[in-house]
Amino acid sequence: MFGKVLIANRGEIALRVISACKELGIRTVAVYSEADRNALHVRFADEAICIGPPRSADSYLHVPAVIAAAEIADVDAIHPGYGLLSENANFAEVCRDSNIKFIGPPPEVTRMMGEKSMARQTMKKAKVPILPGSDGILADEHEALEWGKSIGYPVILKAVAGGGGRGMRIVRAAAELPGLFHAAHTEAANAFGNGDLYMEKFIERPRHIEFQVLADEHGQVLSLGERECSIQRRHQKLIEEAPSLQVTPKLREEIGRTIRKSLLDVGYQNAGTIEFLMDEDGKLYFIEMNTRIQVEHPVTEMVTGVDLVKAQLRIAAGEKLAAVVPDPVVIRGHAIECRINAEHPEKFTPSAGKITAWNLPGGNGVRVDTAQYAEGVVPPYYDSLIAKLIVHGKDRPEAMARMERALEMFVVEGIYTTVPLHRRIFADPEFRRGEFDTKFMERFFEREQARRDEGPHLFPASE
């Protein structure tokens, strides 16, 4: 096992990795920007090193500063968390060249799966179902028009790099394609430094289903079941559940077998997530792979009992998967996660500032992953996620009831948060029945607007 690990991240995921390391007897090194000097991950790590000013580009994303900190602290490995450098193949290569273990897949595999068009072709060869689409990167709008005609509209243009909905455009007719192609290309180039696009058939009302996997360095791969991630706003996930109401045990096993074979073929290692769209007929189609731990990993931990971060560390240290995770993995009960963001719950504008009151819910089946505290300051420089509220119950109705009371008892003052939005979603009849897809939030806001139009007395003010 490693003697010392550096966590190349911040916020709740940095604290989550520190907790796993402490349980395994591993010493930890935190890195932090000047804005995070008083952050909890700095307080609870065994060592902490400042790596630059507040902007991520000058600190958390500055590879030389991170590597220098790792060398000064003489660490054995680096855990990248999620976001930031977690899917940066060049960073993984620098770690390897510096004789520091990168806790994730080899850089060659990260690069292959991070380039979405290449990942799509790789999965196609492995017989993983994919949506009809272009064979690789589109050369220009003229080739895009040919593919659009071949596939049939509507189609969606996607950036080969990055994510979060940037560099994506839905095209419903050939006449729209040239303008949308250039808009997507420009947006992708500005956001990711790569304007390349590919095309897929567009499903009007899909569900977003993802499968958690673990793979060791000895040729073993294990699927830990799926998560339902369909509740999204502008391609950003808000609520995740495990298991999905739409995935049968038979489908779970079939997809698990296909995933295991495909990842063995590409030599995958450590934790990863395979993301699918499910069409109206219940068929799954591969869309991308995330070669890291996911924000929503706790719901899988709650229903399987597997500590995924500890598994990452043990696998990276060379342990066999059979010694880390029991096979078969048994799914018990139902788990739900709400992402609590420092945002206005209706305007969705960022809300940085000092937290003046902070009360976290507790009790049976309730978990909160956070690095915030009363009198702490939410800086304006980073992602707005400040906490993840996770619940577990014997079934979905119990988990729903548990989440509703936990949201009611989650008190944050001094800044706006999305807690009121989550409370409204959990009161929605469609959501309660599990009748949703990735377009749910659009319909939800339309229903809320209709209620406002009927009369202010029918719509309570935001908290």
C-alpha positions as CSV (number, residue, x, y, z in Angstrom):
1,M,0.0,0.0,0.0
2,F,1.1,3.6,-0.6
3,G,2.8,5.5,2.2
4,K,1.7,9.0,1.1
5,V,-0.8,10.3,-1.4
6,L,-1.3,13.8,-2.8
7,I,-4.8,14.9,-3.6
8,A,-4.8,17.1,-6.7
9,N,-8.2,18.6,-6.1
10,R,-10.3,20.7,-3.7
11,G,-13.7,20.8,-2.0
12,E,-15.7,17.7,-1.0
13,I,-13.9,15.3,-3.3
14,A,-10.6,16.2,-1.8
15,L,-12.0,15.6,1.7
16,R,-13.6,12.3,0.5
17,V,-10.2,11.0,-0.7
18,I,-8.5,12.1,2.5
19,S,-11.1,10.1,4.5
20,A,-10.5,7.0,2.5
21,C,-6.7,7.4,2.9
22,K,-7.0,7.8,6.7
23,E,-9.0,4.5,6.9
24,L,-6.3,2.7,4.9
25,G,-3.5,4.2,7.0
26,I,-2.1,6.4,4.2
27,R,-0.7,9.8,4.9
28,T,-2.1,12.6,2.8
29,V,-0.9,15.8,1.2
30,A,-3.4,18.6,0.2
31,V,-2.7,21.2,-2.4
32,Y,-4.5,24.5,-2.2
33,S,-4.9,27.9,-3.9
34,E,-4.6,31.1,-1.9
35,A,-8.5,31.2,-1.9
36,D,-8.7,27.8,-0.2
37,R,-6.2,28.6,2.6
38,N,-8.9,27.9,5.3
39,A,-10.5,25.0,3.5
40,L,-11.3,21.7,5.4
41,H,-9.2,19.6,3.0
42,V,-6.2,21.7,4.0
43,R,-7.0,21.2,7.7
44,F,-7.5,17.5,7.7
45,A,-4.6,16.5,5.4
46,D,-1.4,15.5,7.1
47,E,0.5,18.1,5.0
48,A,-0.6,21.0,2.9
49,I,1.1,23.0,0.2
50,C,0.0,26.2,-1.5
51,I,0.3,25.9,-5.3
52,G,-0.8,29.3,-6.5
53,P,-3.3,32.1,-6.7
54,P,-7.1,31.6,-6.7
55,R,-7.7,31.0,-10.5
56,S,-7.7,27.3,-11.3
57,A,-5.4,27.8,-14.3
58,D,-2.8,29.2,-11.9
59,S,-3.1,26.6,-9.2
60,Y,-5.2,23.4,-9.4
61,L,-4.7,23.1,-13.2
62,H,-1.1,24.2,-13.2
63,V,0.6,20.8,-13.8
64,P,4.2,22.0,-12.9
65,A,3.0,23.3,-9.5
66,V,1.1,20.1,-8.7
67,I,4.1,17.9,-9.6
68,A,6.5,20.2,-7.7
69,A,4.3,19.8,-4.6
70,A,4.3,16.0,-5.1
71,E,8.1,15.9,-5.4
72,I,8.6,18.2,-2.4
73,A,6.3,16.0,-0.3
74,D,7.9,12.8,-1.6
75,V,4.5,11.1,-2.3
76,D,4.0,7.7,-3.8
77,A,0.8,8.5,-5.8
78,I,-1.6,11.3,-6.8
79,H,-5.4,11.0,-6.6
80,P,-6.9,13.5,-9.1
81,G,-10.5,13.3,-7.8
82,Y,-13.0,14.4,-10.5
83,G,-12.8,17.4,-12.8
84,L,-9.7,19.5,-13.0
85,L,-6.8,17.2,-14.0
86,S,-8.6,13.9,-13.5
87,E,-9.0,13.1,-17.2
88,N,-5.9,14.9,-18.4
89,A,-3.8,12.2,-20.2
90,N,-0.8,14.6,-20.3
91,F,-0.9,15.0,-16.6
92,A,-1.0,11.2,-16.1
93,E,2.0,10.9,-18.4
94,V,3.9,13.5,-16.4
95,C,3.1,11.5,-13.2
96,R,4.4,8.3,-14.8
97,D,7.6,10.1,-16.0
98,S,8.1,11.5,-12.5
99,N,7.8,8.0,-11.0
100,I,4.6,8.9,-9.2
101,K,1.6,6.6,-9.5
102,F,-1.5,8.2,-11.1
103,I,-4.6,6.8,-9.5
104,G,-6.6,6.2,-12.6
105,P,-6.2,4.4,-16.0
106,P,-3.0,4.5,-18.1
107,P,-2.6,7.8,-20.1
108,E,-3.0,6.0,-23.4
109,V,-6.4,4.7,-22.3
110,T,-7.5,8.0,-20.9
111,R,-6.6,9.7,-24.2
112,M,-8.5,7.0,-26.2
113,M,-11.7,7.2,-24.1
114,G,-11.5,11.0,-23.6
115,E,-11.7,11.6,-27.4
116,K,-15.3,10.9,-27.8
117,S,-15.3,10.0,-31.5
118,M,-12.5,7.5,-30.8
119,A,-14.2,6.1,-27.8
120,R,-17.4,5.6,-29.8
121,Q,-15.5,3.6,-32.5
122,T,-13.7,1.6,-29.8
123,M,-16.9,0.6,-28.2
124,K,-18.5,-0.2,-31.6
125,K,-15.7,-2.7,-32.2
126,A,-16.3,-4.3,-28.8
127,K,-20.0,-4.8,-29.8
128,V,-21.3,-2.2,-27.3
129,P,-24.5,-0.7,-28.8
130,I,-24.0,2.8,-30.1
131,L,-26.3,5.4,-31.7
132,P,-26.2,5.7,-35.5
133,G,-23.7,8.4,-36.3
134,S,-20.7,9.7,-38.2
135,D,-17.5,7.5,-38.6
136,G,-15.2,9.8,-36.7
137,I,-14.7,13.5,-36.9
138,L,-16.6,15.6,-39.4
139,A,-14.3,17.4,-41.8
140,D,-16.7,20.3,-42.4
141,E,-20.3,21.3,-42.8
142,H,-20.6,19.6,-46.2
143,E,-19.6,16.2,-44.7
144,A,-22.0,16.9,-41.8
145,L,-24.8,17.5,-44.4
146,E,-24.1,14.1,-46.0
147,W,-24.2,12.3,-42.6
148,G,-27.4,14.1,-41.6
149,K,-29.0,12.9,-44.8
150,S,-27.8,9.4,-44.2
151,I,-28.7,9.2,-40.5
152,G,-32.0,11.1,-40.7
153,Y,-33.0,14.1,-38.7
154,P,-33.0,15.1,-35.9
155,V,-29.3,14.7,-35.2
156,I,-27.0,16.1,-32.6
157,L,-23.6,17.6,-33.2
158,K,-21.1,17.0,-30.3
159,A,-17.6,18.2,-29.5
160,V,-15.1,15.3,-29.4
161,A,-13.5,16.9,-26.3
162,G,-14.9,18.2,-23.1
163,G,-18.5,18.0,-21.9
164,G,-21.1,19.8,-19.8
165,G,-23.2,20.5,-22.9
166,R,-20.8,22.8,-24.6
167,G,-20.1,22.3,-28.2
168,M,-23.4,20.5,-28.7
169,R,-26.3,21.5,-31.0
170,I,-29.5,19.7,-32.0
171,V,-30.2,19.9,-35.7
172,R,-33.8,19.2,-36.8
173,A,-33.5,20.0,-40.5
174,A,-30.7,20.2,-43.1
175,A,-31.3,24.0,-43.5
176,E,-30.2,24.5,-39.9
177,L,-27.1,22.5,-40.1
178,P,-24.5,24.9,-41.5
179,G,-25.2,27.6,-38.9
180,L,-25.4,25.2,-36.0
181,F,-22.2,23.4,-37.2
182,H,-20.2,26.7,-37.0
183,A,-21.7,27.6,-33.6
184,A,-20.9,24.3,-32.1
185,H,-17.4,24.3,-33.6
186,T,-16.6,27.8,-32.3
187,E,-18.0,27.0,-28.8
188,A,-16.0,23.8,-28.6
189,A,-12.8,25.5,-29.7
190,N,-13.2,28.3,-27.2
191,A,-14.1,25.9,-24.3
192,F,-11.7,23.0,-25.0
193,G,-9.1,24.2,-27.4
194,N,-10.5,21.7,-29.9
195,G,-13.3,22.5,-32.2
196,D,-13.7,19.0,-33.8
197,L,-17.2,17.6,-33.9
198,Y,-19.0,14.4,-34.6
199,M,-22.7,13.5,-35.2
200,E,-25.2,11.1,-33.7
201,K,-28.9,10.4,-34.1
202,F,-30.8,12.4,-31.6
203,I,-33.3,10.7,-29.3
204,E,-36.1,13.1,-28.3
205,R,-36.8,11.8,-24.8
206,P,-34.0,9.7,-23.6
207,R,-33.1,8.6,-20.1
208,H,-29.4,9.0,-19.0
209,I,-28.2,5.7,-17.5
210,E,-24.5,5.1,-16.5
211,F,-22.7,2.0,-15.3
212,Q,-20.0,2.0,-12.6
213,V,-17.0,-0.2,-13.3
214,L,-13.8,-1.2,-11.5
215,A,-10.8,-2.8,-13.2
216,D,-7.5,-4.0,-11.7
217,E,-4.1,-4.3,-13.2
218,H,-4.4,-8.1,-13.5
219,G,-7.0,-8.3,-16.2
220,Q,-10.1,-8.3,-14.1
221,V,-13.1,-6.0,-14.7
222,L,-16.3,-5.7,-12.6
223,S,-19.5,-3.9,-13.2
224,L,-21.2,-2.5,-10.1
225,G,-24.6,-1.7,-11.6
226,E,-26.2,1.4,-12.9
227,R,-27.2,4.9,-11.9
228,E,-30.1,7.0,-13.2
229,C,-28.9,10.5,-14.1
230,S,-31.8,11.9,-16.1
231,I,-32.7,14.9,-14.0
232,Q,-30.5,17.5,-15.6
233,R,-30.5,21.2,-16.4
234,R,-28.5,22.3,-19.4
235,H,-26.7,18.9,-19.4
236,Q,-25.7,19.4,-15.8
237,K,-26.9,16.6,-13.5
238,L,-29.0,17.6,-10.5
239,I,-30.3,14.3,-9.0
240,E,-29.0,10.8,-9.4
241,E,-30.4,7.5,-8.3
242,A,-29.4,3.8,-8.0
243,P,-30.6,1.5,-9.3
244,S,-32.6,2.8,-12.3
245,L,-36.3,1.9,-12.3
246,Q,-36.0,1.1,-16.0
247,V,-33.1,-1.4,-15.9
248,T,-34.1,-5.0,-15.4
249,P,-31.8,-7.5,-13.7
250,K,-31.5,-9.2,-17.1
251,L,-30.5,-6.0,-18.9
252,R,-28.1,-5.1,-16.0
253,E,-26.3,-8.5,-16.4
254,E,-26.2,-8.2,-20.2
255,I,-24.7,-4.7,-20.3
256,G,-22.3,-5.7,-17.5
257,R,-21.0,-8.6,-19.6
258,T,-20.6,-6.4,-22.6
259,I,-18.8,-3.7,-20.6
260,R,-16.4,-6.1,-19.0
261,K,-15.4,-7.5,-22.4
262,S,-14.9,-4.0,-23.9
263,L,-12.8,-2.7,-21.1
264,L,-10.6,-5.9,-21.1
265,D,-10.0,-5.3,-24.8
266,V,-8.7,-1.7,-24.2
267,G,-6.7,-2.5,-21.1
268,Y,-8.7,-0.3,-18.7
269,Q,-7.6,0.1,-15.1
270,N,-9.1,1.6,-11.9
271,A,-12.6,3.2,-11.6
272,G,-14.6,4.4,-14.6
273,T,-18.2,5.1,-15.7
274,I,-19.8,4.1,-19.0
275,E,-22.6,6.4,-20.0
276,F,-25.6,5.4,-22.1
277,L,-28.8,6.9,-23.4
278,M,-32.0,4.8,-23.1
279,D,-34.6,5.3,-25.9
280,E,-38.4,5.1,-25.5
281,D,-38.2,1.3,-26.2
282,G,-35.7,0.7,-23.3
283,K,-32.7,0.1,-25.5
284,L,-29.3,1.4,-24.3
285,Y,-26.8,3.2,-26.5
286,F,-23.2,4.1,-25.5
287,I,-22.4,7.9,-25.5
288,E,-19.1,8.3,-23.6
289,M,-16.9,7.1,-20.8
290,N,-15.6,9.0,-17.9
291,T,-12.2,7.7,-16.8
292,R,-12.4,8.8,-13.2
293,I,-14.5,8.7,-10.1
294,Q,-17.9,10.4,-10.6
295,V,-19.6,13.1,-8.5
296,E,-22.5,10.7,-8.1
297,H,-20.4,7.7,-6.9
298,P,-22.0,7.7,-3.4
299,V,-25.3,6.3,-4.6
300,T,-23.5,3.2,-5.9
301,E,-21.6,3.0,-2.6
302,M,-24.9,3.1,-0.7
303,V,-26.6,0.3,-2.6
304,T,-23.5,-2.0,-3.0
305,G,-21.6,-1.3,0.2
306,V,-18.4,-0.9,-1.8
307,D,-16.2,2.1,-0.9
308,L,-15.2,3.1,-4.4
309,V,-12.4,5.5,-3.4
310,K,-10.7,3.0,-1.2
311,A,-11.1,0.5,-4.1
312,Q,-9.3,3.0,-6.3
313,L,-6.4,3.3,-3.9
314,R,-6.1,-0.5,-3.4
315,I,-6.3,-1.3,-7.1
316,A,-3.7,1.4,-7.9
317,A,-1.4,-0.1,-5.2
318,G,-1.5,-3.4,-7.2
319,E,-4.2,-5.4,-5.3
320,K,-6.4,-7.9,-7.2
321,L,-10.0,-6.9,-7.7
322,A,-11.2,-10.1,-6.1
323,A,-9.6,-9.1,-2.8
324,V,-11.1,-5.6,-3.0
325,V,-14.7,-6.1,-4.0
326,P,-16.9,-9.2,-3.6
327,D,-18.2,-10.7,-6.9
328,P,-21.1,-10.8,-7.5
329,V,-22.0,-7.4,-6.3
330,V,-25.4,-7.4,-4.7
331,I,-27.6,-4.3,-5.0
332,R,-29.7,-3.6,-1.9
333,G,-32.4,-1.0,-1.6
334,H,-32.5,2.4,-3.3
335,A,-30.3,5.5,-3.0
336,I,-30.7,9.1,-4.2
337,E,-28.3,12.0,-4.4
338,C,-29.1,15.7,-4.6
339,R,-26.3,18.1,-5.7
340,I,-26.5,21.1,-3.5
341,N,-25.0,24.1,-5.4
342,A,-24.3,27.6,-4.3
343,E,-26.8,29.1,-6.8
344,H,-30.0,31.0,-6.8
345,P,-32.7,28.3,-6.9
346,E,-34.7,30.1,-9.7
347,K,-32.2,32.4,-11.5
348,F,-29.3,29.9,-11.3
349,T,-26.8,32.7,-10.8
350,P,-23.7,31.8,-8.7
351,S,-23.9,32.7,-5.0
352,A,-20.5,33.1,-3.4
353,G,-20.1,34.5,0.1
354,K,-19.9,33.7,3.8
355,I,-22.1,30.9,5.2
356,T,-23.7,32.4,8.4
357,A,-25.7,29.3,9.4
358,W,-25.1,25.7,8.5
359,N,-27.1,22.7,9.8
360,L,-26.7,19.3,8.1
361,P,-29.4,16.6,8.3
362,G,-28.5,13.2,9.8
363,G,-30.1,10.0,11.0
364,N,-30.5,6.6,9.6
365,G,-29.7,6.3,5.9
366,V,-28.6,9.9,5.4
367,R,-25.1,10.9,4.3
368,V,-23.7,14.4,3.4
369,D,-20.4,14.8,1.5
370,T,-19.2,18.4,1.9
371,A,-16.2,20.5,2.7
372,Q,-18.2,23.5,3.9
373,Y,-18.9,24.7,7.4
374,A,-20.5,27.5,9.4
375,E,-18.6,30.8,8.9
376,G,-16.8,29.3,5.9
377,V,-16.6,31.2,2.7
378,V,-17.7,29.9,-0.7
379,P,-15.2,31.5,-3.2
380,P,-16.3,32.8,-6.6
381,Y,-13.6,31.0,-8.5
382,Y,-14.7,27.4,-8.7
383,D,-17.6,25.0,-9.4
384,S,-20.7,25.9,-7.4
385,L,-21.1,22.4,-5.9
386,I,-20.9,22.8,-2.1
387,A,-22.5,19.5,-0.9
388,K,-24.0,16.2,-1.9
389,L,-27.0,15.0,0.1
390,I,-27.3,11.2,-0.2
391,V,-30.0,8.9,1.2
392,H,-30.7,5.2,1.2
393,G,-33.9,3.3,1.9
394,K,-35.2,-0.2,1.5
395,D,-37.0,1.0,-1.7
396,R,-37.6,4.2,-3.7
397,P,-40.6,5.4,-1.7
398,E,-38.6,5.2,1.6
399,A,-35.6,6.9,0.0
400,M,-37.9,9.6,-1.3
401,A,-39.4,10.2,2.1
402,R,-36.0,10.2,3.7
403,M,-34.7,12.8,1.2
404,E,-37.7,15.1,1.7
405,R,-37.2,15.3,5.4
406,A,-33.4,15.6,5.0
407,L,-33.8,18.6,2.6
408,E,-36.2,20.2,5.1
409,M,-33.5,19.9,7.8
410,F,-30.6,21.1,5.5
411,V,-30.2,24.7,6.6
412,V,-27.8,27.1,4.8
413,E,-27.9,30.9,5.4
414,G,-25.8,33.7,4.0
415,I,-25.8,32.4,0.4
416,Y,-28.4,31.0,-1.9
417,T,-28.5,27.3,-2.6
418,T,-30.5,24.9,-4.7
419,V,-32.1,23.2,-1.7
420,P,-35.5,24.9,-2.4
421,L,-35.3,23.7,-6.0
422,H,-34.8,20.1,-4.9
423,R,-37.7,20.3,-2.5
424,R,-40.0,21.5,-5.3
425,I,-38.7,18.7,-7.6
426,F,-39.5,16.0,-4.9
427,A,-43.0,17.4,-4.7
428,D,-43.6,17.0,-8.4
429,P,-46.0,14.2,-9.4
430,E,-44.0,13.1,-12.5
431,F,-40.8,12.8,-10.5
432,R,-42.5,10.9,-7.7
433,R,-43.8,8.4,-10.2
434,G,-40.4,8.0,-11.8
435,E,-41.8,9.2,-15.1
436,F,-38.9,11.3,-16.3
437,D,-36.2,11.7,-19.0
438,T,-33.5,14.2,-19.7
439,K,-36.2,16.8,-20.7
440,F,-37.9,16.6,-17.3
441,M,-36.6,19.9,-16.0
442,E,-37.8,21.8,-19.1
443,R,-41.4,20.5,-18.5
444,F,-41.0,21.1,-14.7
445,F,-40.2,24.8,-15.3
446,E,-43.0,25.1,-17.8
447,R,-45.4,23.7,-15.1
448,E,-44.1,26.1,-12.5
449,Q,-44.5,29.0,-14.9
450,A,-48.1,28.0,-15.6
451,R,-48.8,28.0,-11.9
452,R,-47.3,31.5,-11.6
453,D,-49.5,32.7,-14.5
454,E,-52.6,31.3,-12.7
455,G,-51.9,33.4,-9.7
456,P,-49.1,34.2,-7.2
457,H,-51.0,32.6,-4.4
458,L,-50.6,29.2,-6.1
459,F,-46.8,29.4,-6.1
460,P,-44.9,29.8,-2.8
461,A,-42.0,32.2,-2.6
462,S,-38.5,30.7,-2.7
463,E,-36.9,30.2,0.6
